[in-house]
Amino acid sequence: MTIRTATINDLKEIAAVEAACFPAAEAATKEEFSERIQYYGNHFWLMFDEEHLIAFVDGFVTDTPDLTDEMYEKAYMHDEHGDWQMIFGVNTLPGYRNRGFAGQLIQCAIETAKVQGRKGVVLTCKDRLVPYYAKFGFKNEGISDKSTHGNVSWNQMRLTF
């Protein structure tokens, strides 16, 4: 397995993995990923099994401390000098789940944010995933009042360095 950041050449595979991992109402589109890669491709952590993309984590950097729905849609809000690394998606193809691959990518995002001098990492997740992210040190801040992405209730979780 190899891990690297994204380029526009990864667009088709990124969109395909996203579509396999999230319901349509929650999944980002190929066009949204194109814009995201343009603005913050260096904040995509991609894992490959040989030449095949099997998992990725992505999200931009901002001074805004809470994750909002607007962030998913407006990649230009990325601020490379921001305080907080947001995580918008943790994706692993179904056939590769429960093998620790997502955890390795989450650790990459955390370590990158530390090295870059961020205050921490913020993500949102559904109730069933709160214990999973807690294993990495994320603290649950409760149901977000700033994100109902895909018409779902999301727990905001924060890892402060």
Buried (B, 14 or more C-beta within 10 A) or exposed (E): EEBEBBEEEBBEBBBEBBBEBBEEEBBBEEEBBBBBBEBBBBBBBBBBBEEEBBBBBBBBBBEBBBBBBEBBEBBEBBBEEBBBBBBBBBBBBEEBEEEEBBBBBBBBBBEBBBEBEBBBBBBBBEEEBBEBBEEBBBEBEEEBEBBEBBEEEBBBBBBEE
